[in-house]
Amino acid sequence: MNAILQAHALGKRYGQRQALADCSLEIPPGHVVGLVGPNGAGKTTLLKIACGMLAPTTGRIEVLGEQPNGGTAQLARVGYVAQDTPTYGNLSVADHLKFGAKMNPGWDAKLAQARVEQLGLDPKQKVSKLSGGQRAQLALTVAVAKRPELLILDEPVASLDPLARRDFLRYLMESVAEHDTNVLLSSHLVSDLERVCDYLVVLVSSRVQLAGETEDLLAQHHRIVCTRRQESDLPAGLEVVWAKHTDRQSTFVVRSERELPAGDWSAEHLELEDLVLAYMERAVDTGRGGAGPGGRTTMQPTGEAR
Ligand SMILES: Nc1ncnc2c1ncn2[C@@H]1O[C@H](COP(=O)(O)OP(=O)(O)OP(=O)(O)O)[C@@H](O)[C@H]1O
């Protein structure tokens, strides 16, 4: 089976603005991938390139083993819901399902119908009269009913209330499990990603900072607290992602491919949110977002350890 996404030195410029830089990724099949990063990091740009809506300025990309702009056959394999959940205001809910059926060879009419009923949407209702959250639910329903091999969702739950968010994510997981769909979704809500994603990509300042299976990433990272010391006093083989020092104490977030060696410190695994924040802070504090997945950077020793 082909990789969900393979990118090599991918870059995108909008005029002078570098939106994506030197992005190399290989995401194996069979995953629900969470793409996380701060505002303006380049997430939408990467997702638009992946679904063929934008051409990269530099580098190469393959999605499901093909170029994203590979014609109608490729379009049928990939479902995409943009951040602004595009729907047609003048059409009814039922019209959207009819349109979906006409445009998509693999359309699952039963699934679409059942989901619309489950959501309590009136098929005759004009979409311009739906709330933002309802429009988002409709757009997501159309994308899922297309039964794509890969579903690309740009902040799919941003406009949903907490209950609807939980319901949608549960529905997404059920449908993914039932139909073996790969998913690539962006979100600012790490707690949501934690619930559904088994692969994580952290993008900051247009560059990939971290990518890998969530379970492996969590196993490889520790927060260690010890008496104040320099990064260079730590054993070799530990990559320092984040560091903070007080007068007497140092706290490090470290990555170790092997088991963490014993030392005169207390160590604990990180929650996913803390792991993501450590990489985000590293990129922002070094002001270049460029240390990359294998980079080694220390933050300035100021403030209190957390
Ligand atoms: N059409 C455009 N023209 C010029 N600059 C753009 C355009 N689209 C995006 N950008 C810039 O590219 C950078 C990346 O934008 P992008 O929308 O990919 O970020 P994002 O991570 O999706 O942000 P957010 O989380 O706020 O949605 C930003 O600095 C943005 O201002």
The ligand as an SDF file (V2000), in Angstrom:
LIG
                    3D

 31 33  0  0  0  0  0  0  0  0999 V2000
   -3.1260   33.3150   -0.5860 N   0  0  0  0  0  0  0  0  0  0  0  0
   -2.1630   33.7610    0.2000 C   0  0  0  0  0  0  0  0  0  0  0  0
   -1.4310   34.8270   -0.1490 N   0  0  0  0  0  0  0  0  0  0  0  0
   -0.4160   35.2830    0.6240 C   0  0  0  0  0  0  0  0  0  0  0  0
   -0.0370   34.7230    1.7870 N   0  0  0  0  0  0  0  0  0  0  0  0
   -0.7420   33.6400    2.1960 C   0  0  0  0  0  0  0  0  0  0  0  0
   -1.8410   33.1070    1.4330 C   0  0  0  0  0  0  0  0  0  0  0  0
   -2.3300   32.0440    2.0860 N   0  0  0  0  0  0  0  0  0  0  0  0
   -1.5860   31.9180    3.2060 C   0  0  0  0  0  0  0  0  0  0  0  0
   -0.6450   32.8740    3.2780 N   0  0  0  0  0  0  0  0  0  0  0  0
    0.3820   33.0230    4.3360 C   0  0  0  0  0  0  0  0  0  0  0  0
    1.0950   31.8090    4.4470 O   0  0  0  0  0  0  0  0  0  0  0  0
    1.3540   31.5010    5.8030 C   0  0  0  0  0  0  0  0  0  0  0  0
    0.7790   30.1130    6.1100 C   0  0  0  0  0  0  0  0  0  0  0  0
   -0.6410   30.2030    6.0160 O   0  0  0  0  0  0  0  0  0  0  0  0
   -1.5790   28.9500    6.2950 P   0  0  0  0  0  0  0  0  0  0  0  0
   -2.9780   29.3780    6.0120 O   0  0  0  0  0  0  0  0  0  0  0  0
   -1.0500   27.7910    5.5310 O   0  0  0  0  0  0  0  0  0  0  0  0
   -1.3470   28.7260    7.8570 O   0  0  0  0  0  0  0  0  0  0  0  0
   -2.1740   27.8210    8.9010 P   0  0  0  0  0  0  0  0  0  0  0  0
   -1.1590   27.0570    9.6810 O   0  0  0  0  0  0  0  0  0  0  0  0
   -3.2070   27.0320    8.2050 O   0  0  0  0  0  0  0  0  0  0  0  0
   -2.8360   28.9400    9.8250 O   0  0  0  0  0  0  0  0  0  0  0  0
   -4.2020   28.8940   10.6920 P   0  0  0  0  0  0  0  0  0  0  0  0
   -3.9770   27.9360   11.8200 O   0  0  0  0  0  0  0  0  0  0  0  0
   -4.3100   30.2980   11.1820 O   0  0  0  0  0  0  0  0  0  0  0  0
   -5.3190   28.4960    9.7890 O   0  0  0  0  0  0  0  0  0  0  0  0
    0.7350   32.6090    6.6290 C   0  0  0  0  0  0  0  0  0  0  0  0
    1.7460   33.5160    6.9680 O   0  0  0  0  0  0  0  0  0  0  0  0
   -0.2510   33.2580    5.6950 C   0  0  0  0  0  0  0  0  0  0  0  0
   -0.3810   34.6220    5.9690 O   0  0  0  0  0  0  0  0  0  0  0  0
  1  2  1  0
  2  3  1  0
  2  7  2  0
  3  4  2  0
  4  5  1  0
  5  6  2  0
  6  7  1  0
  6 10  1  0
  7  8  1  0
  8  9  2  0
  9 10  1  0
 10 11  1  0
 11 12  1  0
 11 30  1  0
 12 13  1  0
 13 14  1  0
 13 28  1  0
 14 15  1  0
 15 16  1  0
 16 17  2  0
 16 18  1  0
 16 19  1  0
 19 20  1  0
 20 21  2  0
 20 22  1  0
 20 23  1  0
 23 24  1  0
 24 25  2  0
 24 26  1  0
 24 27  1  0
 28 29  1  0
 28 30  1  0
 30 31  1  0
M  END
$$$$
